[in-house]
Amino acid sequence: MNKIQYSYFLGLYPLLYLISINQYLISRSSLVEITILFFSIILLIYILKSLLRLISDEMEKVQATIALIIFNFYLVKTVKHLIIGIILTFLIYYFLANKKKILLNVHKILVIMSLMLISMPIIKIISFSIDQFFQKEVTNSLEKKVHMPNKNELRDIYYIVLDGYGGANTLKKYLDFDNSNFLSFLRTNSFYINEKSNSNYNFTSFSIPSVLNMDYLSSFNIDINDYPSESVHKKINELMKNNKTKKYLDEFNYDYIMIPSTYSKSWRPDNLNFIFEENFIDYDIFNLYISKTIISRIKFAKNKIKEKWSDARRREILRQLAFLKKEVHDIDGPKFVFAHILSPHPPYVFNKNGSLAETKSDDGEWNYPEEYMNQIIYINKEIKIIVDNIIEKSRIDPIIIIESDTGPVLFEGETKMRLNINNLRAWHLPSFDKKLLNDELTSVNIFRIIFKNYFNLNIDLIEDKVFYLDFAKEPKKIMQIR
């Protein structure tokens, strides 16, 4: 037991714990960040141990001192308290100098504690990996086809989700933002728009899965009140990887093209013909890890990481937009293009002209309305170009769904709820009688409409419902408000 280098276990435990509770978000770029952090922690502890060995040959004392430094690094919340912690560390170090028996007992306790601590996230990570490896695809029977359309008749389908983009009604009422220019452009291009549209759910992880699976999450035995439990995340990931829309389109030999955001990479189905290129490093794991350490209290370091993280988010969105403008048209149809774009969702990384903004916002901080509106101004310009290119370069007039998963999370009370559920909804449905559409329809029915009218499937619409979950309230309880 005396030879066990438990200081490495203590140093790595917080990183492994963060990985274990965020496994559903781990992407290729996350693995790069995890690898860098993992070996950096090992290297720093090794250097620290080597320096302390110059002062003392007693490994037990060296490891106990490193343990105290690690506790300070992760648990201390201010620089002032860090200084106090360092002073206490050296006082304890000198106290243990001639207390061999106490030191051995402390060593044994810390060895057992570190082994117990590090085993918990490792077991969780291994269990999750095994589940992923043996995960079986859930099958859904395809409704009987009345007539199989000819391949040359099949239209490309674009499902573009602008995360957190508010509906015109509440943008005008609560933010005094007139979005009529953008909506007029869409109407000119034969989009049906519902300015009073409500999302089926007020949260991304509920809203998009319900749309692509054409049903409410309760139909898949998902209890939203349990969110954000690991079991709910797991079910949602499985539901998205094997979503019903993809299953139907597979029957018609569509290519499923997914352009995910940082937060929807775990929804990407396996064995796709096309994989959208990710950032090499997103800084999401770096940002999360550093937020749990004393480094987050050092203004310069915190600002530098935030700047890198914001720039990575901006570059991700720019690459998504560039792909939709040009590269997507190099892929032969029929194709289904699903793009989840984290804009105008915070962090508010764009100025009106698309340059990198110096934002006060963070991932969950919406409360900067002017910055939020700057995102809409910029993203509107880009979507106009994308729509023009899609229509111009498509062999057959395509189906284009441009909508948001939810509206913004701004202000409090009734205003907050109304903003949050009023989403953008614009449907370009060629050769479809728009008289059959009405403002009561919600997004859960859009792919039912598409499969029924363009693919001749015997599939009916379901009742339109709107659910709201206030995450600020405990206990959380979802309400049906329509």
N, C-alpha and C positions, 0 to 999 in steps of 0.2 A: 504493500500500500504506500510505503514511503517513496517509491519510485514513480508513482502516478503523477503526471504533470497536469494537475487539475486546473491550473490557471488558464490553459488553452480552452478547456471545456467552459469555464465561466465566461471567458471572453467571447466565445462563439455562440453561447446560448441565446442572447438577445437576437442575433441575426437569424439563427435557425428557428426561433420562436416566431419572428415576423414572417418568415417564409411559410411556416406551417399553417398560419392563419390567413395567408393570402395566396395559397397555392392556385386557386382558381384564376388568379390574375397573372401568373407567371408566363412570360413569353420568352422568345429567343433573346431579345435584348436584355430582359431581366436576368437571364442566366449569365450573361456577360458581367453585369453589375454584381451579381451574387458571387461569382468567381473572384472578381477583383477584391470585393470586401472580405471574403473568406481568407484569402491568402495575405491580404494587408493586415488583418487582425493577428494572424499567426506570426507574421514577420514582426509586427510591433511588439508583441508579447515576448518573442525571442530576443529582440534587441533590448527590451527592458530587463529581461532576466539576465542577459549577459552583462549589462551595466551594474545591476545589483550584485552580481557574483563577484564584481571587483571589490565590493565592500564587505561581503560575507560569503563564506563557503558553505553555510548551512542552507541547504535547499529548502527545508521547511520554512525558514524565516523569509527566504526570497519569495517563495510562492505565496505566503501569507500577505506579504507586502504588495505583491502584484494583485492579489485578490482585492485588497483594500482600494488600490488605484482603480481597478475595474468597477467596483461598486460606486466610487466617486464619479467615474466617467458616465455611467448609465443612470445613476439615481439622483445625483445633485442637479438642482434646477437653476441655480444662479452662479455666476462667476465668484461672487462673494462667498457663497457656501462652498465652492470648490476650493478656495484658498483655505478655508477652515478645515475642509476635509483632508487636504494635503498635510496641514500641520498635525492633525490628529493621526494621520497615517505614519508620519515619522515618529511621533510620540509613542505610538503602539509598537513601532519597529524597535525602538530603543528599550521599551519595556520588556519586550520578548527576548532581548539579547541574552539574558542569563536565566531564562525560564524554560529550560529544555523540556521538562515534563509537560508544562502547559502548551508549549509549542507543538509537541507531538500530538496532543489531544485535539488541538485546533486543526492540525493538519488532517487528522482522521475524519473529523466532522466535515471539513470542507471537501475532502475527497468524496465522501458519501453524498453530500449535498449536490456537488457538481455533477456526479454520475446520474443522480436522480433527475436533476434539472435537464441535462442535455438529452437524456433518453426519451423524455416526453415528446419534444418536437420531432426527433428522429423517427420515432415509432409512427407519429402522425403523418410525416412526409412519406414514409415507406408504405403505409396503409393507403394513402391517397394514390400513390404511384401504381400500386397493385390494382386498385379499383379502376384506374384509368386504362391499365393494360388489358384487363379482362372485361371492360365495359362492353355490354352487348347492345347493339343497335335496336331500339324499339321500333317495331314495324307497325305501320298503319295501312289499312286496306284502302286502295284507291277507289273512289266512287266510280261506278260503271261509266265508261266512255260511250257517249252516244255516237260520236263520229271522231275518228282520229284525224286532226288537221294535217294537211300536207306540210312537209318541212319548210317549203318555200313560203307558206302562209304564216309561219310562226314569227311573231314580233319579238324583238329584244325588249326586255323588261328592266327598267331602272327603279330601284327602291333606294332613294337618297334620304337619309335621316340627318337632319341638322339639330344636334342635341341642345335642348333648352330654348329653342326658338319660339318666342311667344306668338300667340294669335293676334291678328290685326285689331280685334275689338278691345282687348285689354291693354295692348301696347299704346293705343290711342287714349284710352280712358285713364290709365294709371301712370303712364310714362310720357304722355303727350308726344308720342312718336308716330308720325304719319308714314305708314308703309304702303301707301296707295300706288306710288310709282312702280315698285317691285311687283305688286299684285296686278297692276294693269299690264305690265310686260307679260306676266304669266297668262292672263286672260287673252291677250292678243295671240298667244300661242296655243289657244284652245284648252287651257287648263280650267277645270272646275274647282272653284275655291269656296270654302266655307269659312267666313271670317269669325264665326262664333263657335268654331269647332272645339270639342273637348276630347282630350286623350282618354283612353280607357283606364289608364293608371297614371299616377303622377310621379313615376320613378322609372328610369331607363330599364332596369333589370326585370321589370314587370311589363312595361309597355311594349317594347320591341318583340319579346317572345310571344306575347298574346297576338300581335299582328301576324307574325310569320307562321304561327301555329293555328291562326284563324279561330281562336277560342280563348276563353278566360282561364287563368291559371288554376282556378279551383277544379276545372275539368281534368287537370293532370295531377291532382292530389298534392298541390303546393299550397301550404298555409302561409300566406304573406305576413301574418302577424308574427311568425317565427323569424322573419328577416332581421338581422343579417346572419343567421345561423349557417354553419357549414353545410348542413343537409339541404337547405333551400338553395344555396349557391350551386351545389352539386346538381340538383334537379334541373335548375335553370340552364346550366351549362349543357347538360345532356339534351334538354329540350331544344336548345338552339343548334347544337351540332347536328341533330337529327330532325330539324324542323320540318313541319308538314309541307310547307311550300316547296322546299327543296325536293322532298320525296315525290311530290306530284310532278315537278318539272323534270326530274330524272326520267320519268316515264316518257317524256317527250324529247329526251336527249339534249336538254339544255346544259350549257356550261354554267356552273355556279361560280361567279366571280365575287369574292368578298374583299372589300377594302375596309379593314377594321380600324378602329381607334385603339389607343392603348388599353382601354377597358373592355373592348369586345374581342380581343385576340383569342381569348379562351373559348369563344363561341364558334370559332372557325372549324368547319367540318373536316374530317380526315380525308386524305387521298383526293384533294382537289387538283385539277389540271393546271391551275394557275395559283401561285402564291404571291400576294402583294408584298413588296419589299418593305421591311421594317427599318426604323432607326437602328443603328448599331448599338447605341446606348440611349435610352429614354430618360434616364436620371430619376425614374419613379422610385426604384428601390433605394438608390442613393439618398433621395430626398426623404423617404420614409424612415430609413435607418438613422440618418443624421438628426431627424426631428426627435428621436428618442434618446439623444446623447447630449452631453454638455456643449458640444460644438454648436448646437442650435441656439445657444445663448450668446454665442460670439457673433456680433452683428455682421462683421465682414464676411465670415465663413458662411453664415446663413444666407446673406444676400447673393453671394457668389453661386451657391448651389441653386438658389431659386432662379437666378438669371439663366443658368445652364438648363434647368428643368423647363422654364418657360420657353426658351429658344428651341428646345427639343420638341415641345408640344407644337410650337408654331411651324417648325419644319415638317413635322408629321402631317399637319393639316394642309400645308402648301403642296406636299407631295401627293396627297390624296386628290386635291383639286387639279393638279397638273395631270394626273393619270386620267381623271374623268374628262378633261379637256381634249386629250390627244391619244394617249396610249391605249385606252380602252377600245378605240375604234380599229385597232390592229388585230383584235381578237374576233374571229369569225363567229357569226351567230348560228343558231339562236343562243342567246346568252341572257342570264339573269345577273344583274349587277347590284349588289347590296353594299352601299357605302354608309358607314356610321362615322360621322364627322363631329368631333368635339368642339363645335362652335355654333352658336355664341356662348356655349357653356364656359364657365371660368376654368382655369385662369384666363383672364382677358388679355390675350397675347398680341392682339392686333391694334394698331392705330387705324384710323379711317382709311389710310392709303396702303395698309398691309404691312407696314414696317413693325418691328418689334416694339411693343409698348412697355413702358415701365409701370407695371400694374401693382396695385395694393392687394389684389385678389389672390386667393389660393384656390385649390381644387374645389373646396366646398364653400368658398366665400363669394356669394353672389352680390352682396350689398353695395355695389358701386354702379348705380343705374347708368351714368354717363358712359362709363367704360363698357358696360353691357351693350349699349346702343351703338357704340363704335364697331363692335363685332358684327352686328347686323348690317351696318352700312357697308362694311368691307365684304362680308360673305354674300350679300345681295349682288354686288358687282360680279363676283366670281360665278355665282349660279346662273346669272344671265348668259355669260359666255358659254358655260357648260351646256345649258339648254339649247342655245343656238347651234352648237356643234353637234349635239346628239341628234337633233331633228334633221340637220343638213346632211350628216354623214350616214344616217341609217338608210338601209335599202328599202325597208318598209317602215311606215310611220310607227315609232315605238310607243310602248306603254311607259309612262314616266310618273312615278309617285314621289313627290317631294313633300315631306312632312317632318315634323319634330316629334320626338317621343313624349315631351312635356313642354310646358311653358317654363319661364324662369321662377326661381325661388327668391322672391323679393318682398320686403316689408313683412307685416304681421297680420294675423287674424283673417278676416273675410277677404281682404285684398290679396293676401298671400295665396289663399286657396284659389281665388278666381284667376290670378296670373298663372299659377302653377298648372292648372288643368286646361287653360285655353291655349291650344297649340296651333302651329301652322299646318294647314292641310291643302295641298294642291295636287289634283289628279288629272293627268293627260291620258284620256281614254279614247283613242281614235275610233271613228265609226260607231260610237256608242251613243245611244240616245240619252242626252243629259237630263231629259225630263224624268228619267228613272232614278236620278240621284236627288237626294234631299238633305237638308241641313241636320236631320236627325241621325243620319248614318255616321258611324264611327269607324275607326281604322281596323277594328277587329274583323270587319266585313269586306275590306277592300280586295283581298286575294280570293275571297269567295266570289265576289263580283267578277273578277278577272277569269277565274277558272270556269265559271258558269257561262260567261258570255264569249270568251275567246277560245276556250278549249272544249266547249260542249260537255262539261262534266255535270252530272246530276248532283249538285250541291246547293243547299239552300242557305239563305242568310239567317243569322241568329239575332236574338234580341240585343239591341244596343244598350250598353251599360257604362257607367262612369264610376270609378272607385277612387277614393282619396285616403291616403295614409299620412298623418302628421308625424314626422319622425322626431319632432321636438317634444312630443308628449309621451309620457310613460303612465301606464303600460300602453304600448302601441296597439291600436285597433283600427282596422280598415273600415271605412264607411262607404256605403253605396249612396252616391248623391244623385244618381239618375238611373 
